């Protein structure tokens, strides 16, 4: 039996399997968590200090910094960005074809 996925891209395969949106969300969350951790390191900020700047709990910040935890809100992202002197930019990009 011939494999229908031979020659297809990973994105095509994930889309066919109904997993593309979840995979893209996971990648985006991991990228944001990494970027925040890098900024904290650059600015020599502890988690406690950033949580205080954000006016949030350490637990909420831990969820935000955990690349495997998909629970994140735009409000929390916005607070983190502001606390690090950044702005939050969200966009819907055209899908690659």
C-alpha positions in Angstrom: 0.0 0.0 0.0 1.4 3.4 -1.0 1.9 6.0 1.8 -0.2 9.1 0.9 2.1 11.3 3.0 5.3 10.7 1.0 6.3 13.9 -0.7 4.1 16.1 1.5 5.4 18.8 3.8 5.1 18.6 7.6 2.6 21.4 7.5 0.5 19.6 4.9 0.6 16.4 7.0 -0.4 18.2 10.2 -3.2 20.0 8.4 -4.5 16.7 7.0 -4.4 15.2 10.5 -6.2 18.2 12.0 -3.2 19.0 14.2 -1.7 22.1 12.5 -3.3 24.8 14.7 -2.3 23.0 17.9 1.3 22.6 16.6 1.5 26.2 15.6 0.2 27.3 19.0 2.7 25.1 20.8 5.6 26.6 18.8 4.4 30.1 19.4 4.1 29.5 23.2 7.6 28.0 23.3 9.0 31.0 21.4 7.4 33.5 23.7 8.5 31.7 26.8 12.1 31.6 25.5 12.0 35.2 24.5 10.8 36.2 28.0 13.4 34.1 29.7 16.1 35.6 27.5 15.0 39.2 28.3 14.9 38.4 32.0 18.4 37.0 31.8 19.6 40.1 29.9 18.0 42.4 32.4 19.1 40.3 35.4 15.5 40.0 36.6 14.4 37.2 38.9 11.0 35.7 38.5 9.9 37.3 41.7 11.0 40.8 40.5 9.2 40.3 37.1 6.0 39.1 38.8 6.1 42.2 41.0 6.6 44.5 38.0 3.7 42.7 36.3 1.5 43.0 39.4 0.8 39.3 39.2 1.5 36.1 41.1 4.7 34.1 40.7 2.5 31.2 39.8 1.0 33.1 36.8 4.5 34.0 35.7 5.6 30.4 36.0 2.8 29.4 33.7 3.8 32.0 31.2 7.4 30.9 31.3 6.6 27.2 31.0 6.9 26.3 27.3 4.7 23.3 27.8 1.9 25.1 29.5 -0.6 26.5 26.9 -2.5 28.5 29.4 -1.7 32.1 28.6 -3.8 35.2 28.0 -3.1 38.3 26.0 -3.5 40.3 29.2 -0.7 38.3 30.9 1.5 38.6 27.8 0.8 42.3 27.7 1.8 42.8 31.3 5.0 40.9 30.8 5.9 42.9 27.7 5.2 46.2 29.5 7.2 45.1 32.6 10.1 44.4 30.3 9.8 47.7 28.4 8.4 46.0 25.3 5.1 46.1 23.4 3.1 43.1 22.6 2.4 42.5 18.9 -0.1 39.9 17.7 -0.7 39.3 14.1 -2.5 36.8 11.9 -0.1 36.0 9.1 -1.1 34.6 5.8 -0.5 30.8 5.7 2.3 29.5 3.6 1.1 27.6 0.5 
